[in-house]
């Protein structure tokens, strides 16, 4: 059984990978990145990303995010 702490760590690592992919600007869509890091729903990915980083994935990609 997956413990809550482990679940949160996995989610954090997935969001960290996604933030790096968004910053890389390789032309992938946000949905492609969400699926690539293990999210099955791009809207849920966007909500999680905004909670973690204080900016939407598109804002992050454009460099408009809090430091």
Buried (B, 14 or more C-beta within 10 A) or exposed (E): EEEEEEEEEEBEEBBEBBBEBBEEEEEBEBBEBBBEBEBEEBEEBBEBBBEBBEBBBEBBBEEEBEE
